[in-house]
């Protein structure tokens, strides 16, 4: 599972780098199928989007030291901020949690749609957030994009 995540990171960054030395990370995952569409000025989540949302909300059950911050399911991507309340192995926990999320959402979609679904995520970037100011800026960006 972590190897899949590393491949996605390498394809979007071209290198591996430490993730979450601050304990807070921003995740941007581009989806292969659309997670929803805009209709009459409002976002309507697709089944893929619902699965993405429900799987994301399950992350703290699998990784109790993680705290979900803001997140948004958008037509072609998923954006989120997570905080790690543990200082022990923060990078490793964040990496495993994102890999778990991506794999579980793909598995759930395959259960509902069948084995023809091979790819849910095109690429993923994960980067640490280093200051309160940066955290507030990223929160606002996610919330503004969610208002589409």
C-alpha positions in Angstrom: 0.0 0.0 0.0 2.8 2.5 0.9 4.6 1.6 -2.3 1.5 2.7 -4.4 1.6 6.0 -2.5 5.3 6.4 -3.1 4.8 5.8 -6.8 2.0 8.5 -6.9 4.2 10.9 -5.0 7.2 10.3 -7.3 5.0 10.8 -10.4 3.8 14.1 -9.1 7.0 15.3 -7.5 9.7 13.3 -9.3 11.4 12.6 -5.9 10.7 11.4 -2.4 10.9 13.9 0.4 10.1 13.9 4.1 6.4 14.6 4.6 5.2 16.0 7.9 8.1 17.3 10.0 5.6 19.9 11.3 2.9 17.3 12.1 0.5 19.1 9.7 0.2 18.2 6.0 -1.7 19.4 3.0 -2.9 16.6 0.7 -4.0 17.2 -2.9 -5.1 14.1 -4.8 -6.3 14.3 -8.4 -8.9 11.8 -9.4 -9.2 9.8 -12.6 -13.0 9.8 -12.6 -14.9 12.9 -11.6 -15.9 13.1 -8.0 -18.9 15.2 -8.9 -20.1 17.9 -11.1 -21.4 21.5 -11.0 -25.1 21.8 -11.8 -27.0 25.1 -11.6 -24.1 26.6 -9.7 -24.0 23.8 -7.0 -21.7 20.9 -6.6 -23.3 17.5 -6.8 -21.1 14.7 -5.5 -20.9 11.5 -7.5 -20.7 8.0 -6.1 -16.9 8.3 -6.4 -17.1 11.5 -4.4 -19.2 10.0 -1.7 -16.8 7.1 -1.4 -13.9 9.5 -1.1 -15.7 11.5 1.6 -16.7 8.5 3.6 -13.3 6.9 3.4 -11.6 10.1 4.5 -13.9 10.4 7.5 -12.7 6.8 8.5 -9.0 7.8 8.6 -9.0 8.6 12.3 -10.4 5.2 13.1 -7.5 3.6 11.4 -4.9 6.1 12.6 -6.0 7.5 16.1 -3.2 10.0 16.3 -4.4 11.9 13.2 -6.9 14.7 13.4 -8.8 15.7 10.3 -8.9 19.5 9.6 -10.7 21.0 6.6 -11.2 19.0 3.5 -13.0 19.4 0.2 -14.2 16.9 -2.4 -14.1 18.8 -5.7 -15.0 17.7 -9.3 -11.5 16.5 -10.2 -9.6 16.4 -6.9 -9.6 16.0 -3.2 -7.9 18.4 -0.9 -7.4 18.0 2.9 -5.3 19.0 5.9 -4.4 16.5 8.6 -2.7 17.0 11.9 -0.7 14.4 13.7 -1.1 14.7 17.5 1.9 12.3 18.0 5.4 13.5 17.5 6.7 9.9 17.3 7.0 8.8 13.6 4.9 11.7 12.4 6.2 11.4 8.8 5.6 7.6 8.7 2.1 7.8 10.1 1.0 10.6 7.7 2.5 8.6 4.7 0.7 5.4 5.8 -2.6 7.2 6.4 -2.7 8.8 3.0 -1.7 5.5 1.3 -4.5 3.8 3.3 -7.0 6.4 2.3 -6.2 6.1 -1.4 -6.2 2.3 -1.4 -9.4 2.0 0.7 -11.3 4.4 -1.5 -10.2 2.5 -4.6 -11.2 -0.8 -3.0 -14.7 0.5 -2.0 -15.3 1.8 -5.5 -14.3 -1.5 -7.0 -16.7 -3.3 -4.7 -19.6 -1.1 -5.9 -18.6 -0.8 -9.5 -16.7 -4.0 -10.2 -13.1 -4.9 -11.0 -13.1 -2.7 -14.2 -12.2 0.2 -12.0 -8.4 0.1 -11.9 -7.5 3.7 -11.0 -9.2 6.2 -8.9 -6.2 8.5 -8.2 -4.0 10.1 -11.0 -1.5 11.6 -8.6 -1.1 12.9 -5.1 1.0 15.6 -3.5 1.6 15.8 0.2 3.5 18.7 1.7 4.1 19.9 5.2 2.6 23.1 6.6 5.2 24.9 8.7 3.4 27.9 10.3 0.1 29.0 11.6 -0.1 31.6 8.9 0.4 29.0 6.2 -2.2 26.8 7.8 -4.8 29.6 7.8 -4.0 30.4 4.1 -4.4 26.7 3.1 -7.6 26.4 5.1 -9.1 29.4 3.3 -8.0 28.1 -0.1 -9.7 24.8 0.5 -12.9 26.4 1.9 -13.1 28.9 -1.0 -12.6 26.1 -3.6 -15.3 24.1 -1.8 -17.8 26.9 -2.4 -17.4 26.6 -6.2 
